[in-house]
Each structure stands twice: as C-alpha cells, then as structure tokens.
Amino acid sequence: MSWTDERVTTLKKLWLDGLSASQIAKQLGGVTRNAVIGKVHRLGLSGRAAPSQPARPAFKAPRPARPAATTMPSAPRRVIAAEPAALPAVAQQPSVPAFRAEEPGSATVLTLGAHMCKWPIGDPSADGFTFCGRRSSEGPYCGEHARIAYQPQQTKKKAGATELARSLRRYI
C-alpha cells in the first residue's frame, strides 16, 4: 500500500479531528494502526485537537459522609492461673487491657509491628488466632521461634556399599 496525496490529506484531516490511529486505519482501509502512527510521525503531525471528552458537570455533589470506623475486638488473652497461696499479699490493681509484647500470643494482625515476632499461634480460621508478638531478633521471629524455624542442616551419612546395594535392590 502506498501513501497517495489523497490518503495523506485524509490522514492529516482525521488526525487533527482527534481520531485515534486505530480509527484512522479503519477509515483508510488497507493500513495498520502502526503504519498510521509511523506516517504521522514522519509528517511531523504532533499538534492535534484534544479528543472529545464527555461533558462534565460544573458542580460535583459532595460525597456522603463515611460511617465511623468500628474497632475490631482484640483477641482473648491467655491467662495462666497461679496458686493463690504462692502470690504475695499485694494491693490488687485493676487489670488494664494494655498490649504487652513479652506475652507470647498477644499480638493480632492489627497490633503486629515491624520488630515483633510473627510466629502464628493457633488456627488462622479461628477467632482466637494470634501471633507471638515478642520482640524479634534478626528476622521475623523471636529467638525461641527462630530456633524452631531455622534448624541447622542435617549431615548426611556417607552411603556405604551395603546402603548402595539396598538402594539398587529397590529399583531392580
């Protein structure tokens, strides 16, 4: 397909009218979108009319107010019962539901911070699911959970002749 003067004139008119390269290619026929883009570039047709945009209303109605955010109830805390005789006589202070990072299983998804142990405790589909929450050492876990997660590589026994013969018997 060659670019005749008539087709170039049509191309210029359609380009300045704001049609896309695909639309121009369809109207011209026998030419691809990329051929139209290449010809426009070679002709230096950079200035074009802005494509038609739907009319926007001058005034936007204000958005309705968002409902107040509800706070999620915190996960139940694990309480370890101690023998009453073992406790010294101290004035009882009211229990404050404060977050303590030293208690394992005290962090929820919402309270989990960057330097807290992310070891999961419990079933993720259950309501009582929590994370360890203690201060983490290097990495995502505290020292105790890091020892569980990152165990040293086991050394392999050197296979002797009897082990090799036994392995071969399985496959023969």
Residue pairs with C-beta under 8 A, 6 or more apart in sequence:
1 30
1 31
1 35
3 11
3 39
7 28
8 39
8 43
10 27
10 28
11 24
11 28
11 36
11 39
11 40
11 43
12 43
12 45
14 23
14 24
14 27
15 24
15 40
15 45
15 48
16 45
16 47
16 48
16 49
17 49
18 48
18 49
18 50
18 51
18 52
19 27
20 51
21 33
21 34
21 36
21 37
21 40
22 33
24 36
25 31
25 32
25 33
25 35
25 36
28 36
72 108
72 110
74 97
74 108
74 111
75 108
75 127
75 128
75 129
75 130
76 128
77 97
77 103
77 106
78 103
78 105
99 106
99 107
99 111
100 106
101 107
101 116
101 133
101 134
101 135
102 134
102 135
103 133
103 134
104 117
104 121
104 132
104 133
104 134
105 121
105 122
105 130
105 131
105 132
105 133
106 130
106 133
107 113
107 116
107 117
107 130
107 131
107 132
107 133
108 130
108 131
109 131
111 133
112 118
112 131
112 133
115 135
115 136
116 131
116 132
116 133
116 134
116 135
116 136
117 131
117 132
117 133
117 134
117 135
117 136
117 140
117 141
117 142
117 145
118 131
118 132
118 136
118 140
118 141
119 131
119 132
119 141
119 142
119 145
119 148
119 149
120 129
120 130
120 131
121 129
121 130
121 131
121 132
122 128
122 129
122 130
123 129
132 141
132 142
132 145
134 142
134 144
135 142
136 142
137 143
137 146
139 146
139 150
141 149
157 163
159 167
